[in-house]
């Protein structure tokens, strides 16, 4: 007799977690655009200011990311998620308060976003490490695809909503929407049913050794190492391109904040379509080939953005570029994240997630201000062109390794740790 097929709908813990992630996701896309508009419109700064604020947000990943990974692996992950969400709600509320009192500046906005980034670091590492405790290994790609689908819907409506809110309320007050979403998410996460081992003692003893173990896992593994290095290059290119995107769209192309929001919303539609087919693509072609192909497609998307003009046809091309970008990222993320989670044992999930994400965000800390300064000095299109070359190198470099042959197994043999099983499968493939 065949065993009944496992389904995500039968996992109440994941469903509750998915709901909380969806709620906060909608607000996040409002803030992403609203903070950029605060810099460019409210504070009258340019690409350099956008890059500095973005860099501040990701600086904690560079400074304490590996240590946070140790904290996550020593703690119950749900409690960390709740605390991080409530803390982020408080920090975001300070932005309109500072604005209405006339105290808001680039420096204070950087401080707020640095604190926001620290709590996001804790939340992201705990969130991605909690998913393997909510679903079995064979459902990880589907679970990540569902999260990506919700994120894509949020990306579709969030920027457009942000553009409308910015136009009606001004950018600082639009950030309050995200603050409310984090408050709601934190309250929802309290009710997520999950079995977790007791927290381990929180002392400084053994931290260095545990952090080093996480680093060895990420950069010593034969398929995770090239994936990590390629992703770091991807983030460097994305940070530089992202820093010049708002002033490029608002000034060079002549889009309004609402128009930019609509274009980013089109990217959300692409992201939703990519996430919808991500699981099937992974099963048909293998996670490795999907990730590599998606990264090459990302280069094409940014090339379309760089070729846009300040006419209706150029605005349409800009929107197409955003759509293709969303499509590639939607198809890639579930397969990449599913592989990371499946190949890594539970005891290393926090350190694995924090380590790779910390270096990724370190690339933003470097790439965003450099991209912004170069964009202001030499032109936005030049920076976008260099970023396109960076995306291509990321794809070609990863395609030259054994990662192109990795696949997620359909099932894990009974009694075998899923990290060991996928690691063994990866050894055979590469």
Buried (B, 14 or more C-beta within 10 A) or exposed (E): EEEEEEEBEEBEBBBBBBBBBBBBBBBBBBBBBBBBBBBBBBBEBBBBBBBBBBBBBBBBBBBBBBBBBBBBBBBBBBBBBBBBBBBBBBBBBBBBEBBEEEEBEBEBBBBBBBBBBBBBBBBBBBBBBBBBBBBEBBBBBBBBBBBBBBBBBBBBBBBBBBBBBBBEBBBBBBBBBBBBBBBBBBBBBBEBEBEEEEEEEEEEEEBEEBBEBBBEBBBEBEBBBBBBBBBBBBBBBBBBBBBBBBBBBBBBBEBEBBBBBBBBBBBBBBBBBBBBBBBEBBBEBBBBBBBBBBBBBBBBBBBBBBBBBEEEEBBBBBBBBBBBBBBBBBBBBBBBBBBBBBBBBBEBBBBBBBBBBBBBBBBBBBBBBBBBBBBBEEBBBBBBBBBBEBBBBBBBBBBEBBBBBBBBBEEBEEEEEBBEBBBBBBEEBB
